[in-house]
Amino acid sequence: MGSVYILSAILLWSSLGVVVRLSGVEIHILMFYSLVASLIVQGIILSWKTYRKEIPGIRMLRYPIILGFFSFLNTFTYFYAFKNTTIANAVLTHYIAPIIVAFLAPLFLREVITRKIVIAIIIASIGLWIMLNGFSFQENQMAGIMAGLASGLAYAIIIIFLRIQSQNFNPLVLAFFTNLTITILLLPFVREIPLHALWSYLIVGIVHSTIAPILYYKGLQHVTANRSAVLGYIEPVGAIIFGIIFLSECPSAISLIGGALIIFSGYLTLRG
């Protein structure tokens, strides 16, 4: 069931690039007001008696704060990539993360890498390489591509960190204090409220910053870091499909072949 939670979260996140591109506002503005929307929803739920007792003591809050810092780096660089290169280039470079996790998990989590996980990572990596070669890396897109790689590094650290700490927190509590940390970091840079993008704040805030993280954190309570990282390879495929439908960004045939390999690697992971 943990894999289903993670897969559901990833499919929701795969639509993020389209919303970021269509919002028409600066990255920090979109992040800030989306998080405000998510904090309102999460705060209302946490006010219920059932959830109040789940809020940890002051000393334990240092972990969501650390997670919030890396989530800020991950989200900002990911949004920047969406704004400065194609949806496909952004998500594909972002998914260097599973390869990093595969090497970090044995060191920090003492997880045993099974042969099936190794095969899935190899197949997914080949698919990713094929897809990357299906797109032209123009110089004016290099900043976006580098941002995508940076977000991938931050994402890998988040996966490792969550695998260590997710058992100690209710997923909603962890999401709330993580988002609160990011909001505080962004607060000094926000000077306006572009109301024309209100729809994007609500979608990102409720769907991508509340529902998806809760599903993901819940899944990580039952799934290894390596397995969750490989399942993440489904996101580029979903993001490209959304890009085709809403932005008319059509990948080449060779990129679709790479996407098929990525889907197959996810299947191997679920089957395991």
C-alpha positions in Angstrom: 0.0 0.0 0.0 2.9 2.3 0.6 3.9 2.2 -3.1 0.3 3.2 -4.0 0.5 6.3 -1.7 3.8 7.3 -3.3 2.7 6.7 -6.8 -0.5 8.8 -6.2 1.6 11.7 -4.9 4.0 11.5 -7.9 1.1 11.5 -10.4 -0.3 14.7 -8.7 3.2 16.3 -8.7 3.6 15.5 -12.4 1.0 18.2 -13.3 3.0 20.9 -11.4 5.0 22.1 -14.3 2.0 23.1 -16.3 0.5 25.1 -13.4 3.8 26.9 -12.8 4.1 27.8 -16.5 0.5 29.0 -16.8 0.4 30.9 -13.6 2.3 33.9 -15.1 3.8 35.0 -11.8 7.3 35.0 -10.4 8.6 31.9 -8.7 8.8 33.2 -5.2 5.3 34.7 -5.4 3.8 31.5 -6.6 5.6 29.5 -3.9 4.6 31.9 -1.1 0.9 32.2 -1.7 0.5 28.6 -2.6 2.1 27.7 0.7 -0.2 30.2 2.5 -3.2 28.4 1.0 -1.8 25.0 2.1 -1.1 26.3 5.6 -4.7 27.5 6.0 -6.1 24.1 5.0 -3.5 22.2 7.1 -4.0 24.5 10.0 -7.7 24.0 10.1 -7.2 20.2 10.1 -4.5 20.3 12.8 -6.9 22.3 15.0 -9.0 19.2 15.4 -8.5 17.5 18.7 -7.5 14.2 17.0 -4.5 16.0 15.3 -3.5 18.4 18.1 -2.0 15.6 20.2 0.2 14.7 17.2 2.1 18.0 17.3 5.6 17.3 18.6 7.5 19.2 21.3 9.8 22.2 20.5 12.9 20.1 20.4 11.5 17.8 17.7 10.5 20.7 15.5 14.1 21.1 14.4 13.6 18.2 12.0 10.7 19.8 10.0 12.8 23.0 9.9 15.8 21.2 8.4 13.4 19.5 5.9 11.9 22.9 5.1 15.2 24.3 4.2 16.0 21.5 1.7 12.4 21.6 0.5 12.8 25.3 -0.2 16.0 24.6 -2.3 14.2 21.8 -4.1 11.0 23.7 -4.9 12.7 27.0 -5.9 15.2 25.4 -8.3 12.5 23.1 -9.7 10.1 26.0 -10.4 13.0 27.9 -11.9 13.7 25.0 -14.2 10.1 25.0 -15.3 10.3 28.6 -16.1 13.6 28.5 -18.0 13.5 25.3 -20.0 10.9 22.8 -21.3 8.8 20.8 -19.0 10.5 17.6 -20.1 14.1 19.0 -19.6 13.1 20.2 -16.1 11.6 16.9 -14.8 14.2 14.7 -16.5 17.2 16.5 -15.0 15.4 16.6 -11.7 15.3 12.9 -11.7 19.0 12.5 -11.2 17.7 12.1 -7.6 17.1 8.3 -7.7 20.7 7.6 -8.8 22.0 9.8 -5.9 19.7 8.0 -3.5 20.9 4.6 -4.6 24.4 5.5 -3.5 23.4 7.4 -0.3 20.9 4.9 1.1 23.4 2.2 2.0 25.6 4.8 3.8 22.9 6.6 5.8 20.0 4.1 6.0 21.9 0.8 5.9 19.4 -0.4 3.3 20.3 -3.4 1.3 20.1 -2.8 -2.5 18.3 -5.8 -4.0 19.1 -7.0 -7.4 15.6 -6.1 -8.6 16.2 -2.5 -7.4 19.5 -2.3 -9.2 18.0 -3.6 -12.4 15.1 -1.1 -12.1 17.6 1.8 -11.5 19.7 0.8 -14.5 16.6 0.5 -16.8 15.2 3.8 -15.6 18.6 5.5 -16.0 18.9 4.2 -19.6 15.4 5.5 -20.2 16.3 8.9 -18.7 19.4 9.1 -20.9 17.5 8.3 -24.0 14.9 10.9 -23.2 17.5 13.6 -22.5 19.1 12.9 -25.9 15.7 13.4 -27.5 15.8 17.1 -26.6 18.1 19.8 -27.8 20.0 21.5 -25.0 20.1 25.1 -26.3 22.3 27.6 -24.5 19.3 29.7 -23.4 18.0 26.7 -21.6 21.1 25.7 -19.8 20.2 27.7 -16.6 17.0 25.8 -16.4 18.7 22.5 -16.9 21.3 23.2 -14.2 18.5 24.2 -11.9 16.8 20.9 -12.6 20.0 19.1 -11.6 20.2 21.1 -8.4 16.6 20.3 -7.5 17.4 16.7 -8.1 20.3 16.8 -5.6 18.0 18.5 -3.0 15.3 16.0 -3.7 17.7 13.1 -3.0 18.6 14.6 0.3 14.9 15.0 1.2 14.2 11.3 0.4 17.0 10.2 2.7 16.0 12.6 5.4 12.3 11.6 5.3 13.2 7.9 5.4 15.0 8.6 8.7 12.4 10.9 10.3 9.0 10.0 8.7 8.3 7.4 11.4 8.5 10.1 14.1 5.9 12.4 12.7 2.3 12.4 11.5 2.5 13.2 7.8 0.1 16.2 8.1 2.2 17.6 11.0 5.4 17.2 9.0 3.9 18.8 5.9 2.6 21.8 7.9 5.8 22.7 9.7 7.9 22.1 6.6 5.6 24.4 4.6 5.7 27.0 7.5 9.5 27.0 7.4 9.5 27.7 3.6 6.9 30.4 4.0 9.0 32.2 6.6 12.0 32.0 4.4 10.1 33.6 1.5 8.2 36.3 3.5 10.9 39.0 3.3 10.8 38.9 -0.6 7.1 39.2 -1.1 5.7 42.7 -1.8 2.5 42.1 -3.9 -0.5 39.9 -4.3 -1.2 39.1 -8.0 -4.9 38.2 -7.8 -5.1 37.1 -11.4 -3.1 33.9 -10.4 -5.4 33.0 -7.5 -6.4 29.8 -9.2 -2.8 28.6 -9.3 -2.2 29.4 -5.6 -5.2 27.2 -4.7 -4.2 24.3 -6.9 -0.6 24.2 -5.9 -1.4 24.9 -2.3 -4.1 22.3 -1.9 -3.1 19.6 -4.4 0.7 19.8 -4.7 1.6 21.2 -1.3 -1.0 19.4 0.9 -2.5 16.3 -0.6 0.6 15.1 -2.5 3.1 15.5 0.4 0.8 13.8 2.9 0.4 10.8 0.6 4.2 10.8 0.0 5.2 11.0 3.6 2.7 8.3 4.5 4.1 6.1 1.8 7.6 6.6 3.0 6.6 5.1 6.4 6.3 1.7 4.6 8.6 1.9 1.5 12.4 2.0 1.3 14.2 5.1 0.0 15.4 3.3 -3.1 12.0 2.0 -4.0 10.4 5.4 -3.5 13.1 7.0 -5.6 12.6 4.6 -8.5 8.8 5.0 -8.4 9.6 8.7 -8.8 10.6 8.0 -12.4 6.9 7.9 -13.3 6.8 11.7 -12.8 8.7 12.7 -16.0 6.4 10.6 -18.0 3.3 12.2 -16.5 4.8 15.7 -16.8 5.5 15.2 -20.5 2.0 14.0 -21.1 0.6 17.1 -19.3 3.0 19.2 -21.3 1.7 17.8 -24.6 -2.0 18.3 -23.6 -1.8 21.8 -22.1 1.4 23.4 -23.6 1.7 21.6 -26.9 5.3 20.5 -26.0 5.6 17.3 -28.0 8.6 15.1 -27.3 10.3 13.1 -30.1 9.7 9.4 -30.7 13.1 8.5 -29.1 12.0 10.3 -25.9 8.8 8.2 -25.8 10.9 5.1 -26.0 12.9 6.3 -23.0 9.6 7.0 -21.2 8.5 3.4 -21.8 11.6 2.2 -20.1 11.0 4.4 -17.2 7.4 3.1 -16.8 8.8 -0.5 -17.0 11.3 0.2 -14.2 8.4 1.5 -12.1 6.5 -1.7 -12.8 9.4 -3.8 -11.7 9.6 -1.8 -8.4 5.9 -2.2 -7.7 6.0 -5.9 -8.6 8.8 -6.4 -6.2 
